[in-house]
Amino acid sequence: MNIAHNFKEIHYKIQKTARQWVRDPQTIELVAVSKKQPIERIIEALETGHRVFGENNIQDAKKTWERKGLKTQYPDVKLHFIGSLQTNKVKDAVTLFECIETIDRPNLVDAVVKEMKKQDKKLMCFIQVNTGEESQKSGVFPSALPSLLCYAQEAGLEITGLMCIPPQHEPSALHFAFLKKLAQAHGLKNLSMGMSHDFEKAIPLHATYLRIGTSLFGTRKD
Ligand SMILES: *Cc1c(COP(=O)(O)O)cnc(C)c1O
C-alpha cells in the first residue's frame, strides 16, 4: 500500500479527465475519504500535503482527528462530514468539521444554524439529494428540494451546492446529470459527486468535489 503513489495517480486521472472535458482541474477538489482507515494511512496522506478529508461518523472522526491529535498537528486540515447527521451530534460536528455535505431536513438546518451561531463558526454546507429516491438512504427527495432550500435560506444557512450518492445498480452518470440540473435550476455552484468507481464520470458533469476513499487508502476495516 503506497498512499503517496495512490494520491499521485488519482490526481493524474482527475487532471487528465478534466482536460479532456475542457475543465480547469483547479476547480475540482479531492475529498480524501478516510473513514475506517488506520491512522498510519491517514498520516501518510497528510505527509503528501493533502489536507481535505471526509468522514461519515462523528465518534470515529473525533477519535482520529481530535483525540489522536491530528487536527492540532495539522491545523490547516479541512474535514467534510459525509454521513447522516443526527441532531444530537451537531455540536461535535460544528466543532470538528469545516463542511457538512449532508443537510437533508429542516430540523437539521435549525440545529446547524443554532450551533454555528453559538460557536461563532461558519461551515460550508451542501444539501444531500436522494436522487434515486431510495427509502434506506438519507437525503431529501428531489421534489422536496425547493422547499428545503427556501427553509435554509430563511433560517440564514447558506447552501453552497448539492451532494448525491447514486443507487448502486444504476448508471451514476444519470444521477450526476440530474444533480447538475437541480443545482443549475437553483443557482448553486458546487456539486459533490463521484467516488472511487465513478469519479471520472462525474467530472464531465461538472463535479466540483470528488469523494474518494478506497482508491486512495485501500479497503476499509469494518
Ligand atoms: C465511503 C464514502 C465515499 C467513498 O467511497 P469509495 O468507494 O471508498 O471511494 C464517498 N462518499 C460517501 C458519502 C461515503 O460514505
The ligand as an SDF file (V2000), in Angstrom:
LIG
                    3D

 15 15  0  0  0  0  0  0  0  0999 V2000
  -17.4120    5.9390    1.8520 C   0  0  0  0  0  0  0  0  0  0  0  0
  -17.9590    7.0760    1.0730 C   0  0  0  0  0  0  0  0  0  0  0  0
  -17.3020    7.5410   -0.0870 C   0  0  0  0  0  0  0  0  0  0  0  0
  -16.0290    6.9390   -0.6360 C   0  0  0  0  0  0  0  0  0  0  0  0
  -16.2990    5.7400   -1.2780 O   0  0  0  0  0  0  0  0  0  0  0  0
  -15.1300    4.9160   -2.0290 P   0  0  0  0  0  0  0  0  0  0  0  0
  -15.8790    3.9510   -2.8530 O   0  0  0  0  0  0  0  0  0  0  0  0
  -14.3120    4.2880   -0.9630 O   0  0  0  0  0  0  0  0  0  0  0  0
  -14.3610    5.8710   -2.8470 O   0  0  0  0  0  0  0  0  0  0  0  0
  -17.8510    8.6280   -0.7330 C   0  0  0  0  0  0  0  0  0  0  0  0
  -18.9870    9.2290   -0.3130 N   0  0  0  0  0  0  0  0  0  0  0  0
  -19.6390    8.8080    0.7870 C   0  0  0  0  0  0  0  0  0  0  0  0
  -20.8750    9.5000    1.2070 C   0  0  0  0  0  0  0  0  0  0  0  0
  -19.1600    7.7090    1.5130 C   0  0  0  0  0  0  0  0  0  0  0  0
  -19.8360    7.2990    2.5940 O   0  0  0  0  0  0  0  0  0  0  0  0
  1  2  1  0
  2  3  1  0
  2 14  2  0
  3  4  1  0
  3 10  2  0
  4  5  1  0
  5  6  1  0
  6  7  2  0
  6  8  1  0
  6  9  1  0
 10 11  1  0
 11 12  2  0
 12 13  1  0
 12 14  1  0
 14 15  1  0
M  END
$$$$
